[in-house]
Amino acid sequence: MKSWTIFAHSLSMVLRNLQQAVQIGLVPSLIAFGVLAGLFSSLGLSYSLFEDQKGMQELVTTNPSGFVLVVLLSLLVIWTTMIWIVVSWHRFVLLEEYPSGWIPPFRLDRILSYIGHGLLLGLVMFAVMFVVGVVAAMLGAFSQVLMPVVMVAGVIAMMVIMYRLVAVLPAAAIGKPLKLSEAWAATADANGTIAGLVVIMVLFQVAVQLVSGLVALVPVVGIIVVFAASMLLSLVGVSVLTTFYGHYIEDRPV
């Protein structure tokens, strides 16, 4: 079953290269944490949302523009860091660009290209969901039973379409432009594989989050486990995209 083969290959890719995964992901994550902590501190808030719910509510009430600014800056820091790590991982796997230290190169051109292709992919997904929503609403006027059925079918269709096109992201990371039409054509026979892969990925995520959630309340160890689980899920997800590009675009075996 190719779905399982792609997942197993992607998971193995991370587990075989744990040192490189740590080198690529640890320091950028710590830098982001430090920047966010400094940002919150400048507004008189601690980094813990649990401790500062009251402070956050006061900020929203007394300084709404400040609240909007902190949200936008936080999102910018988080997304930039995530894409920095993702681009570095794609390049490590596909180009064998091994990390030479603890701070991976910040390739602004590849990061911006990745963001641009991600936004394009997001627009396609939005268009699909818009169509699904309209159809579901129209059918819902005749039968309330049909609406959730159409919505579920629409989500499945969206996931299949996304994976059919997702090879454009690793291509952007390594600087080999790929059109959406080319990615679509290359994955013409992958619909069943994608559907099975989505199920496997959901079950894997639930299992990892369940285990990490059980350990989360243990002092110190819980924080480490939750962070490690988050990194594992992220890198496996990115590795699936990398595997899709390598297999369907470059004809690599899995």
Contacts in CASP RR format, 6 or more apart in sequence:
PFRMAT RR
TARGET T0000
AUTHOR 0000-0000-0000
METHOD contacts of the structure
MODEL  1
MKSWTIFAHSLSMVLRNLQQAVQIGLVPSLIAFGVLAGLFSSLGLSYSLF
EDQKGMQELVTTNPSGFVLVVLLSLLVIWTTMIWIVVSWHRFVLLEEYPS
GWIPPFRLDRILSYIGHGLLLGLVMFAVMFVVGVVAAMLGAFSQVLMPVV
MVAGVIAMMVIMYRLVAVLPAAAIGKPLKLSEAWAATADANGTIAGLVVI
MVLFQVAVQLVSGLVALVPVVGIIVVFAASMLLSLVGVSVLTTFYGHYIE
DRPV
1 196 0 8 1.000
2 193 0 8 1.000
2 254 0 8 1.000
3 192 0 8 1.000
3 193 0 8 1.000
3 194 0 8 1.000
3 195 0 8 1.000
3 196 0 8 1.000
3 197 0 8 1.000
3 199 0 8 1.000
3 200 0 8 1.000
4 200 0 8 1.000
5 254 0 8 1.000
6 193 0 8 1.000
6 197 0 8 1.000
6 240 0 8 1.000
6 243 0 8 1.000
6 244 0 8 1.000
6 247 0 8 1.000
6 254 0 8 1.000
7 197 0 8 1.000
7 200 0 8 1.000
7 201 0 8 1.000
7 204 0 8 1.000
7 240 0 8 1.000
9 239 0 8 1.000
9 243 0 8 1.000
9 254 0 8 1.000
10 236 0 8 1.000
10 237 0 8 1.000
10 239 0 8 1.000
10 240 0 8 1.000
10 242 0 8 1.000
10 243 0 8 1.000
11 204 0 8 1.000
11 236 0 8 1.000
11 239 0 8 1.000
13 93 0 8 1.000
13 239 0 8 1.000
13 242 0 8 1.000
13 243 0 8 1.000
14 21 0 8 1.000
14 232 0 8 1.000
14 235 0 8 1.000
14 236 0 8 1.000
14 239 0 8 1.000
17 92 0 8 1.000
20 92 0 8 1.000
20 98 0 8 1.000
20 99 0 8 1.000
21 89 0 8 1.000
21 231 0 8 1.000
21 235 0 8 1.000
23 99 0 8 1.000
23 101 0 8 1.000
23 102 0 8 1.000
23 104 0 8 1.000
24 85 0 8 1.000
24 88 0 8 1.000
24 89 0 8 1.000
24 92 0 8 1.000
24 99 0 8 1.000
24 104 0 8 1.000
25 85 0 8 1.000
25 88 0 8 1.000
25 104 0 8 1.000
25 231 0 8 1.000
26 102 0 8 1.000
27 102 0 8 1.000
27 103 0 8 1.000
27 104 0 8 1.000
28 81 0 8 1.000
28 84 0 8 1.000
28 85 0 8 1.000
28 103 0 8 1.000
28 104 0 8 1.000
29 81 0 8 1.000
29 85 0 8 1.000
29 227 0 8 1.000
29 231 0 8 1.000
31 81 0 8 1.000
32 77 0 8 1.000
32 78 0 8 1.000
32 80 0 8 1.000
32 81 0 8 1.000
33 47 0 8 1.000
35 77 0 8 1.000
36 47 0 8 1.000
36 74 0 8 1.000
36 77 0 8 1.000
36 78 0 8 1.000
37 47 0 8 1.000
39 70 0 8 1.000
39 73 0 8 1.000
39 74 0 8 1.000
39 77 0 8 1.000
40 46 0 8 1.000
40 47 0 8 1.000
40 52 0 8 1.000
40 70 0 8 1.000
41 47 0 8 1.000
43 59 0 8 1.000
43 66 0 8 1.000
43 70 0 8 1.000
45 52 0 8 1.000
45 55 0 8 1.000
45 56 0 8 1.000
45 59 0 8 1.000
46 52 0 8 1.000
49 56 0 8 1.000
56 67 0 8 1.000
59 66 0 8 1.000
59 67 0 8 1.000
59 70 0 8 1.000
60 67 0 8 1.000
79 115 0 8 1.000
80 111 0 8 1.000
82 234 0 8 1.000
83 111 0 8 1.000
83 114 0 8 1.000
83 115 0 8 1.000
84 104 0 8 1.000
84 106 0 8 1.000
84 111 0 8 1.000
85 104 0 8 1.000
85 234 0 8 1.000
86 114 0 8 1.000
86 173 0 8 1.000
86 234 0 8 1.000
86 238 0 8 1.000
87 107 0 8 1.000
87 110 0 8 1.000
87 111 0 8 1.000
87 114 0 8 1.000
87 173 0 8 1.000
88 97 0 8 1.000
88 99 0 8 1.000
88 104 0 8 1.000
88 105 0 8 1.000
88 107 0 8 1.000
89 235 0 8 1.000
89 238 0 8 1.000
89 239 0 8 1.000
89 242 0 8 1.000
90 169 0 8 1.000
90 170 0 8 1.000
90 173 0 8 1.000
90 174 0 8 1.000
90 238 0 8 1.000
90 241 0 8 1.000
90 242 0 8 1.000
90 245 0 8 1.000
91 97 0 8 1.000
91 107 0 8 1.000
91 110 0 8 1.000
91 173 0 8 1.000
91 174 0 8 1.000
92 98 0 8 1.000
92 99 0 8 1.000
93 239 0 8 1.000
93 242 0 8 1.000
94 170 0 8 1.000
94 173 0 8 1.000
94 174 0 8 1.000
94 242 0 8 1.000
94 245 0 8 1.000
94 246 0 8 1.000
94 250 0 8 1.000
95 174 0 8 1.000
110 172 0 8 1.000
110 173 0 8 1.000
110 174 0 8 1.000
110 175 0 8 1.000
113 172 0 8 1.000
113 173 0 8 1.000
113 175 0 8 1.000
114 169 0 8 1.000
114 172 0 8 1.000
114 173 0 8 1.000
116 172 0 8 1.000
117 168 0 8 1.000
117 169 0 8 1.000
117 171 0 8 1.000
117 172 0 8 1.000
118 168 0 8 1.000
118 169 0 8 1.000
120 168 0 8 1.000
120 180 0 8 1.000
121 162 0 8 1.000
121 165 0 8 1.000
121 166 0 8 1.000
121 168 0 8 1.000
121 169 0 8 1.000
121 180 0 8 1.000
124 161 0 8 1.000
124 162 0 8 1.000
124 165 0 8 1.000
124 180 0 8 1.000
125 158 0 8 1.000
125 161 0 8 1.000
125 162 0 8 1.000
128 154 0 8 1.000
128 157 0 8 1.000
128 158 0 8 1.000
128 161 0 8 1.000
129 154 0 8 1.000
129 158 0 8 1.000
132 150 0 8 1.000
132 151 0 8 1.000
132 153 0 8 1.000
132 154 0 8 1.000
132 155 0 8 1.000
132 157 0 8 1.000
132 158 0 8 1.000
133 150 0 8 1.000
133 151 0 8 1.000
135 150 0 8 1.000
136 146 0 8 1.000
136 147 0 8 1.000
136 150 0 8 1.000
136 151 0 8 1.000
137 147 0 8 1.000
139 146 0 8 1.000
139 147 0 8 1.000
139 150 0 8 1.000
140 146 0 8 1.000
140 147 0 8 1.000
156 195 0 8 1.000
156 198 0 8 1.000
159 194 0 8 1.000
159 195 0 8 1.000
159 198 0 8 1.000
160 191 0 8 1.000
160 192 0 8 1.000
160 194 0 8 1.000
160 195 0 8 1.000
160 198 0 8 1.000
163 187 0 8 1.000
163 190 0 8 1.000
163 194 0 8 1.000
163 197 0 8 1.000
163 198 0 8 1.000
163 244 0 8 1.000
164 183 0 8 1.000
164 184 0 8 1.000
164 187 0 8 1.000
164 190 0 8 1.000
164 191 0 8 1.000
164 194 0 8 1.000
165 180 0 8 1.000
165 183 0 8 1.000
165 184 0 8 1.000
165 187 0 8 1.000
166 183 0 8 1.000
166 241 0 8 1.000
166 244 0 8 1.000
167 178 0 8 1.000
167 183 0 8 1.000
167 186 0 8 1.000
167 187 0 8 1.000
167 241 0 8 1.000
167 244 0 8 1.000
167 245 0 8 1.000
167 248 0 8 1.000
167 249 0 8 1.000
168 178 0 8 1.000
168 179 0 8 1.000
168 180 0 8 1.000
168 183 0 8 1.000
169 241 0 8 1.000
169 245 0 8 1.000
170 241 0 8 1.000
170 242 0 8 1.000
170 244 0 8 1.000
170 245 0 8 1.000
170 246 0 8 1.000
171 177 0 8 1.000
171 178 0 8 1.000
171 183 0 8 1.000
171 245 0 8 1.000
171 249 0 8 1.000
172 178 0 8 1.000
178 249 0 8 1.000
183 248 0 8 1.000
183 249 0 8 1.000
186 248 0 8 1.000
186 249 0 8 1.000
187 194 0 8 1.000
187 244 0 8 1.000
187 248 0 8 1.000
190 248 0 8 1.000
197 240 0 8 1.000
201 237 0 8 1.000
201 240 0 8 1.000
204 233 0 8 1.000
204 236 0 8 1.000
205 233 0 8 1.000
208 229 0 8 1.000
208 232 0 8 1.000
208 233 0 8 1.000
209 229 0 8 1.000
209 233 0 8 1.000
211 229 0 8 1.000
212 222 0 8 1.000
212 225 0 8 1.000
212 226 0 8 1.000
212 228 0 8 1.000
212 229 0 8 1.000
212 230 0 8 1.000
213 226 0 8 1.000
215 221 0 8 1.000
215 222 0 8 1.000
215 225 0 8 1.000
215 226 0 8 1.000
216 222 0 8 1.000
216 223 0 8 1.000
216 225 0 8 1.000
216 226 0 8 1.000
218 225 0 8 1.000
243 254 0 8 1.000
246 252 0 8 1.000
247 253 0 8 1.000
247 254 0 8 1.000
END
